[in-house]
Amino acid sequence: MPRELLTLVLPLVLPTVLYLLWLQAMRWSQNGGSLSWRAMPWLWLGLIGVGLTALVLFVVTVHFGTATPGVYVPPHVDDNGRIVPGHIEPAKP
């Protein structure tokens, strides 16, 4: 669950949160005005969020999706009744 939050939700929400914080800071510096929800560029914030999500998914896929040569052996119970975790056996030349 934390991985999904970090790779999907955070890139979508982060631009909006940062923009709202920046906008509120600007309003406070100019005599404490209130937030105007209608004047915000929702389309641009959404597009930036989708772009960041696509970038994160690309980076995760390219850098963490490396294949290991060999044969995958799924988890199984050996002759002694112990569970052997899944592993990759090196390919035979």
FENSULNOR-V342898 format. One record per residue. N is the residue number from 1. RES is the residue in one small letter. PHI is phi in radians with two decimals (* if undefined). D_LAST is the distance of its C-alpha to the last C-alpha in whole Angstrom. Layout:
# FENSULNOR-V342898
n->N res->RES phi->PHI d_last->D_LAST
n->N res->RES phi->PHI d_last->D_LAST
This chain:
# FENSULNOR-V342898
n->1 res->m phi->* d_last->40
n->2 res->p phi->-1.09 d_last->40
n->3 res->r phi->-1.13 d_last->37
n->4 res->e phi->-1.11 d_last->39
n->5 res->l phi->-1.11 d_last->42
n->6 res->l phi->-1.26 d_last->40
n->7 res->t phi->-1.65 d_last->38
n->8 res->l phi->-2.01 d_last->41
n->9 res->v phi->-1.31 d_last->44
n->10 res->l phi->-1.02 d_last->44
n->11 res->p phi->-1.12 d_last->44
n->12 res->l phi->-1.34 d_last->46
n->13 res->v phi->-1.58 d_last->49
n->14 res->l phi->-0.98 d_last->49
n->15 res->p phi->-1.04 d_last->50
n->16 res->t phi->-1.18 d_last->53
n->17 res->v phi->-1.11 d_last->54
n->18 res->l phi->-1.11 d_last->54
n->19 res->y phi->-1.13 d_last->56
n->20 res->l phi->-1.11 d_last->58
n->21 res->l phi->-1.12 d_last->58
n->22 res->w phi->-1.12 d_last->59
n->23 res->l phi->-1.11 d_last->62
n->24 res->q phi->-1.16 d_last->64
n->25 res->a phi->-1.10 d_last->63
n->26 res->m phi->-1.17 d_last->65
n->27 res->r phi->-1.17 d_last->68
n->28 res->w phi->-1.15 d_last->69
n->29 res->s phi->-1.28 d_last->69
n->30 res->q phi->-1.93 d_last->71
n->31 res->n phi->1.22 d_last->74
n->32 res->g phi->1.14 d_last->72
n->33 res->g phi->-1.22 d_last->72
n->34 res->s phi->-1.63 d_last->70
n->35 res->l phi->-1.39 d_last->67
n->36 res->s phi->-1.82 d_last->67
n->37 res->w phi->-1.22 d_last->64
n->38 res->r phi->-1.33 d_last->66
n->39 res->a phi->-1.53 d_last->65
n->40 res->m phi->-1.45 d_last->61
n->41 res->p phi->-1.45 d_last->59
n->42 res->w phi->-1.10 d_last->57
n->43 res->l phi->-1.09 d_last->55
n->44 res->w phi->-1.14 d_last->54
n->45 res->l phi->-1.10 d_last->53
n->46 res->g phi->-1.14 d_last->51
n->47 res->l phi->-1.13 d_last->49
n->48 res->i phi->-1.14 d_last->48
n->49 res->g phi->-1.10 d_last->47
n->50 res->v phi->-1.14 d_last->45
n->51 res->g phi->-1.11 d_last->43
n->52 res->l phi->-1.14 d_last->42
n->53 res->t phi->-1.12 d_last->41
n->54 res->a phi->-1.09 d_last->39
n->55 res->l phi->-1.11 d_last->38
n->56 res->v phi->-1.11 d_last->37
n->57 res->l phi->-1.11 d_last->34
n->58 res->f phi->-1.12 d_last->33
n->59 res->v phi->-1.10 d_last->32
n->60 res->v phi->-1.12 d_last->31
n->61 res->t phi->-1.20 d_last->28
n->62 res->v phi->-1.28 d_last->27
n->63 res->h phi->-1.55 d_last->27
n->64 res->f phi->-1.98 d_last->26
n->65 res->g phi->-1.84 d_last->24
n->66 res->t phi->-1.29 d_last->20
n->67 res->a phi->-1.54 d_last->17
n->68 res->t phi->-1.81 d_last->15
n->69 res->p phi->-1.19 d_last->11
n->70 res->g phi->2.51 d_last->10
n->71 res->v phi->-2.02 d_last->12
n->72 res->y phi->-1.39 d_last->16
n->73 res->v phi->-1.92 d_last->18
n->74 res->p phi->-1.20 d_last->22
n->75 res->p phi->-1.03 d_last->24
n->76 res->h phi->-2.70 d_last->25
n->77 res->v phi->-1.73 d_last->28
n->78 res->d phi->-1.44 d_last->26
n->79 res->d phi->-1.15 d_last->28
n->80 res->n phi->-1.55 d_last->30
n->81 res->g phi->1.51 d_last->31
n->82 res->r phi->-1.61 d_last->30
n->83 res->i phi->-1.49 d_last->28
n->84 res->v phi->-1.71 d_last->25
n->85 res->p phi->-1.16 d_last->24
n->86 res->g phi->-1.10 d_last->22
n->87 res->h phi->-2.72 d_last->19
n->88 res->i phi->-1.94 d_last->15
n->89 res->e phi->-1.57 d_last->12
n->90 res->p phi->-1.03 d_last->9
n->91 res->a phi->-1.20 d_last->6
n->92 res->k phi->-1.49 d_last->4
n->93 res->p phi->-1.26 d_last->0
